[in-house]
Amino acid sequence: MSVACKSRIAAFLREPLLHFLLLGATLFTVYQHIRQDQADPDRRTIAVNRDKLLSFIEYRLRIFDAERSNAYLDSLPSPELQRLIDAYVREEAVYREAKTLGLDQEDYVARLRLVQQLESALRGFANMQAEPTAQEIEQYYEAHKPEYAVEPRVRFTHVFFSSDMHASSQAEALARQELLRLNRDRVRFEQAPAHGEHFLYGVNYIQRAPELVASHFGTEMQRQLFDLEPSQIWRGPFRSLHGYHLVLLVDKQPGYLPPFEQVQTRVAQETRDAKRDARFEEEIRSIVTTYRVQMEPASGRAPPGP
């Protein structure tokens, strides 16, 4: 074997990716072996009781107060209590599988680290199996079309009169007087900042979507603005959360759904992510279902919920 060939082999063996794949393959082999080992029924039983749920609540919600954590647990309606139990069982099952790999320490931080380590390995396996087909990408797009819609946009400026500085009726009257002057003098878009009173968020809005406009002016005024058609005439007054506004709307772009070809790259990535996440959750469920959940009383009190 030539020196150059030996050098290339040595370099290949030092590749971090190779080490990761070997480690992943080893974990996967051990993991598959563990899942097939059902000989010890006690090890596959997860006992759920009040004390364990209270401890789970304390660390998850950081409620380190016995009275508060007990009150929180007792206040949960049945569906939320079942979700809490499911979360505890899920974490316990994954934790035990991680412990079986020999990575255990008896403290909660280490417990979470073990859960995260095994989940990380499972995510890696799920990611390797997540490449979507062209048909899956198109199906994902059809099922999630509204998420790819482009929102309508508006370009406008406004002149503001505050209902904090004046009585509401006075602010409206000032706005109506100013409206006559703005249209009489044909005040242009760029001249708006010289008129009216200071507004918290600004004056000129360039290609803004409904959500931002609503956050600044309120939903009612946002709807009124997006119902307007562009014009060189000042209109109003419109009432917002802060006072009264005169508006010069100069451009409006309607919302639309882009064709599949324009968003195909984004759809492919999101399909891949969704497929990976679904595969990961399947792996977690396959671990959890190998355990038998046994509800048991603790400290002389009945276990909570069904």
C-alpha positions as a printed NumPy array, in Angstrom:
array([[  0.   ,   0.   ,   0.   ],
       [  1.414,   3.377,  -0.962],
       [  2.238,   6.115,   1.56 ],
       [ -0.341,   8.403,  -0.064],
       [ -3.057,   5.763,   0.27 ],
       [ -2.188,   5.164,   3.949],
       [ -2.291,   8.92 ,   4.541],
       [ -5.771,   9.186,   3.017],
       [ -7.064,   6.292,   5.142],
       [ -5.609,   7.864,   8.298],
       [ -7.244,  11.196,   7.464],
       [-10.583,   9.464,   6.838],
       [-10.446,   7.692,  10.216],
       [ -9.905,  11.055,  11.916],
       [-13.094,  12.53 ,  10.386],
       [-15.534,  13.698,  13.156],
       [-18.49 ,  12.672,  10.975],
       [-17.223,   9.087,  10.898],
       [-16.942,   9.042,  14.685],
       [-20.493,  10.414,  14.999],
       [-21.89 ,   7.79 ,  12.643],
       [-20.078,   4.983,  14.461],
       [-21.36 ,   6.26 ,  17.815],
       [-24.865,   6.588,  16.386],
       [-24.75 ,   3.064,  14.974],
       [-23.565,   1.726,  18.332],
       [-26.318,   3.553,  20.225],
       [-28.891,   2.371,  17.716],
       [-27.771,  -1.254,  18.085],
       [-27.854,  -1.067,  21.878],
       [-31.188,   0.743,  21.762],
       [-32.755,  -1.923,  19.519],
       [-31.412,  -4.638,  21.816],
       [-32.913,  -2.886,  24.862],
       [-36.296,  -2.566,  23.224],
       [-36.343,  -6.282,  22.481],
       [-35.502,  -7.155,  26.089],
       [-38.896,  -7.474,  27.759],
       [-37.87 , -10.156,  30.288],
       [-38.187,  -8.035,  33.448],
       [-41.803,  -6.799,  33.829],
       [-40.964,  -4.718,  36.931],
       [-38.411,  -2.688,  34.989],
       [-41.076,  -2.014,  32.385],
       [-43.586,  -0.686,  34.96 ],
       [-43.874,   3.041,  35.643],
       [-45.67 ,   3.724,  38.911],
       [-47.511,   7.047,  38.967],
       [-48.56 ,   8.513,  42.288],
       [-49.239,  11.892,  43.812],
       [-45.772,  12.342,  45.32 ],
       [-44.09 ,  11.673,  41.988],
       [-46.39 ,  14.06 ,  40.155],
       [-45.783,  16.751,  42.78 ],
       [-42.015,  16.346,  42.385],
       [-42.454,  16.507,  38.611],
       [-44.492,  19.729,  38.954],
       [-41.917,  21.312,  41.264],
       [-39.048,  20.873,  38.84 ],
       [-41.004,  21.461,  35.644],
       [-42.89 ,  24.568,  36.829],
       [-40.382,  25.613,  39.508],
       [-43.099,  25.685,  42.172],
       [-40.962,  24.756,  45.174],
       [-43.779,  25.214,  47.662],
       [-45.74 ,  22.203,  48.907],
       [-48.99 ,  24.117,  49.419],
       [-48.897,  25.761,  45.99 ],
       [-47.884,  22.607,  44.132],
       [-50.626,  20.59 ,  45.869],
       [-53.183,  23.291,  45.066],
       [-52.022,  23.385,  41.443],
       [-52.32 ,  19.605,  41.098],
       [-55.786,  19.556,  42.679],
       [-56.986,  22.364,  40.395],
       [-56.206,  20.542,  37.154],
       [-59.246,  19.389,  35.172],
       [-59.133,  15.791,  33.967],
       [-57.76 ,  16.493,  30.448],
       [-54.895,  18.648,  31.774],
       [-54.171,  16.142,  34.544],
       [-53.941,  13.393,  31.943],
       [-51.512,  15.522,  29.901],
       [-49.403,  15.991,  33.041],
       [-49.385,  12.238,  33.684],
       [-48.511,  11.549,  30.043],
       [-45.607,  14.026,  30.245],
       [-44.319,  12.373,  33.42 ],
       [-44.58 ,   8.879,  31.901],
       [-42.866,  10.07 ,  28.712],
       [-39.955,  11.581,  30.622],
       [-39.635,   8.567,  32.944],
       [-39.624,   6.107,  30.051],
       [-36.963,   8.005,  28.095],
       [-34.937,   8.516,  31.291],
       [-34.924,   4.79 ,  32.015],
       [-33.813,   3.954,  28.489],
       [-30.976,   6.475,  28.855],
       [-30.017,   4.951,  32.219],
       [-29.836,   1.529,  30.623],
       [-27.073,   2.891,  28.414],
       [-25.023,   3.417,  31.596],
       [-25.215,   7.199,  31.77 ],
       [-27.075,   7.537,  35.072],
       [-26.641,   9.756,  38.119],
       [-29.239,  10.317,  40.803],
       [-30.045,  14.008,  40.478],
       [-32.666,  15.819,  38.435],
       [-30.238,  17.848,  36.311],
       [-28.426,  14.648,  35.321],
       [-31.803,  13.01 ,  34.669],
       [-32.776,  15.74 ,  32.206],
       [-29.347,  15.521,  30.594],
       [-29.838,  11.788,  30.04 ],
       [-33.278,  12.376,  28.566],
       [-31.848,  15.029,  26.284],
       [-28.96 ,  12.788,  25.212],
       [-31.231,   9.951,  24.188],
       [-33.682,  12.361,  22.531],
       [-30.772,  13.875,  20.61 ],
       [-29.747,  10.448,  19.336],
       [-33.343,   9.674,  18.354],
       [-33.625,  13.004,  16.54 ],
       [-30.484,  12.125,  14.602],
       [-31.994,   8.815,  13.52 ],
       [-35.282,  10.508,  12.667],
       [-33.485,  13.149,  10.619],
       [-31.72 ,  10.491,   8.544],
       [-35.135,   9.066,   7.608],
       [-36.872,  12.406,   6.997],
       [-36.047,  13.139,   3.348],
       [-39.474,  13.742,   1.759],
       [-40.561,  12.598,  -1.669],
       [-41.84 ,  15.05 ,  -4.275],
       [-45.358,  13.773,  -3.646],
       [-45.06 ,  14.353,   0.106],
       [-43.86 ,  17.913,  -0.497],
       [-46.826,  18.687,  -2.734],
       [-49.242,  17.082,  -0.252],
       [-47.768,  19.18 ,   2.576],
       [-48.218,  22.343,   0.488],
       [-51.863,  21.501,  -0.246],
       [-52.542,  20.866,   3.454],
       [-50.84 ,  24.088,   4.625],
       [-51.628,  26.584,   1.857],
       [-52.792,  29.392,   4.177],
       [-49.343,  29.421,   5.83 ],
       [-47.73 ,  30.423,   2.512],
       [-50.144,  33.231,   1.711],
       [-48.579,  36.678,   1.363],
       [-50.471,  39.208,   3.46 ],
       [-51.836,  42.454,   2.01 ],
       [-49.661,  45.537,   2.523],
       [-50.406,  49.238,   2.765],
       [-48.346,  52.409,   2.39 ],
       [-49.763,  55.403,   4.244],
       [-48.988,  58.37 ,   6.414],
       [-51.137,  59.958,   9.085],
       [-51.657,  63.081,  11.176],
       [-52.509,  62.437,  14.803],
       [-54.448,  64.177,  17.577],
       [-54.165,  62.669,  21.046],
       [-57.165,  61.876,  23.247],
       [-54.785,  61.875,  26.225],
       [-53.76 ,  65.504,  25.689],
       [-57.339,  66.602,  24.911],
       [-60.826,  65.451,  25.687],
       [-61.903,  62.896,  23.101],
       [-64.467,  65.251,  21.545],
       [-61.887,  68.057,  21.34 ],
       [-59.3  ,  65.769,  19.701],
       [-61.897,  64.738,  17.104],
       [-62.846,  68.365,  16.446],
       [-59.172,  69.325,  15.95 ],
       [-58.785,  66.422,  13.518],
       [-61.807,  67.52 ,  11.474],
       [-60.482,  71.088,  11.236],
       [-57.054,  69.827,  10.177],
       [-58.577,  67.55 ,   7.531],
       [-59.964,  70.579,   5.713],
       [-56.554,  72.297,   5.755],
       [-54.635,  69.194,   4.599],
       [-56.858,  68.759,   1.526],
       [-57.098,  72.488,   0.833],
       [-53.315,  72.842,   0.863],
       [-52.782,  69.472,  -0.89 ],
       [-50.299,  68.335,   1.743],
       [-48.125,  65.572,   0.344],
       [-47.007,  62.301,   1.905],
       [-43.558,  63.577,   2.899],
       [-45.022,  66.714,   4.485],
       [-47.152,  64.851,   7.046],
       [-44.627,  64.975,   9.931],
       [-45.008,  68.761,  10.071],
       [-48.686,  68.461,  11.041],
       [-50.613,  67.249,  14.063],
       [-49.165,  65.889,  17.316],
       [-46.503,  63.376,  18.237],
       [-47.522,  59.742,  17.815],
       [-45.802,  57.025,  19.818],
       [-44.935,  54.735,  16.882],
       [-44.153,  57.092,  14.019],
       [-45.783,  58.745,  11.04 ],
       [-44.96 ,  56.998,   7.752],
       [-45.85 ,  53.321,   7.225],
       [-44.261,  51.669,   4.192],
       [-45.635,  48.317,   2.976],
       [-46.947,  47.265,   6.361],
       [-48.992,  44.122,   7.054],
       [-52.297,  44.018,   9.   ],
       [-50.758,  42.618,  12.186],
       [-48.318,  45.493,  12.659],
       [-50.936,  48.129,  11.815],
       [-53.343,  46.573,  14.338],
       [-50.642,  46.547,  17.019],
       [-50.131,  50.321,  16.583],
       [-53.675,  51.521,  15.905],
       [-56.037,  48.767,  17.073],
       [-57.969,  46.19 ,  15.06 ],
       [-60.911,  48.46 ,  14.22 ],
       [-58.764,  51.138,  12.582],
       [-56.664,  48.447,  10.908],
       [-59.796,  47.054,   9.23 ],
       [-60.866,  50.533,   8.133],
       [-57.462,  51.272,   6.616],
       [-57.316,  48.017,   4.646],
       [-60.831,  48.672,   3.306],
       [-59.7  ,  51.988,   1.8  ],
       [-58.548,  52.389,  -1.789],
       [-55.388,  54.409,  -2.54 ],
       [-55.983,  58.117,  -3.117],
       [-54.28 ,  61.493,  -2.978],
       [-57.043,  62.75 ,  -0.681],
       [-56.687,  62.833,   3.084],
       [-59.439,  60.885,   4.848],
       [-60.727,  60.547,   8.377],
       [-60.802,  61.087,  11.181],
       [-60.268,  57.473,  12.221],
       [-60.335,  56.62 ,  15.901],
       [-57.538,  54.458,  17.303],
       [-56.532,  53.324,  20.77 ],
       [-54.68 ,  56.63 ,  21.21 ],
       [-56.822,  59.297,  19.6  ],
       [-57.849,  60.436,  16.104],
       [-55.963,  60.108,  12.828],
       [-56.148,  61.614,   9.365],
       [-54.82 ,  59.196,   6.77 ],
       [-53.279,  59.522,   3.317],
       [-53.257,  56.005,   1.853],
       [-51.134,  56.041,  -1.308],
       [-50.674,  52.325,  -2.07 ],
       [-52.243,  48.974,  -1.218],
       [-51.003,  45.565,  -2.309],
       [-53.593,  42.784,  -2.033],
       [-52.714,  39.516,  -0.366],
       [-52.161,  36.488,  -2.58 ],
       [-51.171,  32.844,  -2.531],
       [-47.892,  32.348,  -4.419],
       [-47.697,  29.404,  -6.821],
       [-46.064,  26.246,  -5.53 ],
       [-42.936,  26.801,  -7.631],
       [-42.159,  30.079,  -5.836],
       [-42.182,  28.52 ,  -2.366],
       [-41.059,  24.999,  -3.218],
       [-37.728,  25.253,  -1.369],
       [-39.421,  26.472,   1.81 ],
       [-42.157,  23.832,   1.537],
       [-39.553,  21.086,   1.07 ],
       [-37.692,  22.149,   4.219],
       [-40.849,  22.394,   6.293],
       [-42.039,  19.022,   4.993],
       [-38.682,  17.564,   6.019],
       [-38.967,  19.148,   9.475],
       [-42.518,  17.875,   9.966],
       [-41.574,  14.382,   8.841],
       [-38.533,  14.367,  11.149],
       [-40.605,  15.553,  14.123],
       [-43.316,  12.958,  13.447],
       [-40.715,  10.203,  13.201],
       [-39.096,  11.372,  16.437],
       [-42.434,  11.332,  18.265],
       [-43.092,   7.82 ,  16.919],
       [-39.794,   6.673,  18.416],
       [-40.654,   8.268,  21.765],
       [-44.105,   6.658,  21.758],
       [-42.568,   3.299,  20.916],
       [-40.444,   3.622,  24.077],
       [-43.323,   4.79 ,  26.288],
       [-45.637,   1.993,  25.155],
       [-43.166,  -0.66 ,  26.311],
       [-43.848,   0.476,  29.887],
       [-46.907,  -0.394,  31.958],
       [-48.301,   2.58 ,  33.931],
       [-49.418,   1.684,  37.437],
       [-51.314,   4.297,  39.432],
       [-50.628,   3.872,  43.126],
       [-51.465,   5.84 ,  46.308],
       [-48.789,   7.659,  48.256],
       [-48.59 ,   9.223,  51.73 ],
       [-52.02 ,   7.868,  52.61 ],
       [-53.725,   9.898,  49.885],
       [-55.552,   8.64 ,  46.843],
       [-53.812,   9.099,  43.47 ],
       [-55.125,  12.087,  41.553],
       [-57.429,  11.833,  38.641],
       [-58.545,   8.863,  36.585]])
